[in-house]
């Protein structure tokens, strides 16, 4: 099997889901929720979290923020490189989305940068604050899912981005607590 044929075979479920989601007229409340989640993933939510942690005066807040910033920074470098190499077109550029019109900074979809960043922050900070981990993971999952719902990404884009972000977040946590994995 050629690489092109394998890529095509693996993309079939992504394209089916994309067509169903792009044509779905979601209820108004759900559209607002998904648009809010996708905008929260633009960075302001994670920045506000970092500021809140630093203002909290907690002894480990600076390390938690440093770990998150490190994980996100490495994630950005990696996903930008992968996006240029893979060059996968966004779903909304294949088939117009019926209700979401979002402007993006780049034209490629694989992997999802929003998902990478969301899970890098959620896992890094959540590892320092286990009591907040469930909420952080729910927020990250909402950001990731919203990217599929609004037509910016395929399911495989967010799965790879989320996994990559989670690994980077945990590696950064270990690095900032045990001294030196990254």
Number of C-alpha atoms within 10 A of each C-alpha: 6 7 8 9 10 10 11 12 11 12 14 11 13 16 17 11 14 25 17 10 17 22 14 13 12 15 8 9 9 13 17 12 14 23 20 15 21 24 17 18 23 16 14 11 15 19 14 11 15 21 14 12 18 17 11 12 10 9 10 15 20 17 18 25 23 18 29 29 22 23 29 24 14 17 23 17 11 15 23 16 13 16 19 14 11 12 14 17 16 18 22 21 12 12 14 14 22 15 14 16 13 13 8 8 5 10 15 22 24 26 28 29 30 27 31 32 33 32 34 35 33 28 29 33 29 23 19 21 15 12 10 13 17 13 13 21 18 13 18 26 19 20 27 30 19 26 27 24 25 23 26 29 29 28 23 18 23 27 18 18 26 25 15 23 31 25 19 28 32 24 21 32 30 18 15 20 15 9 10 11 11 13
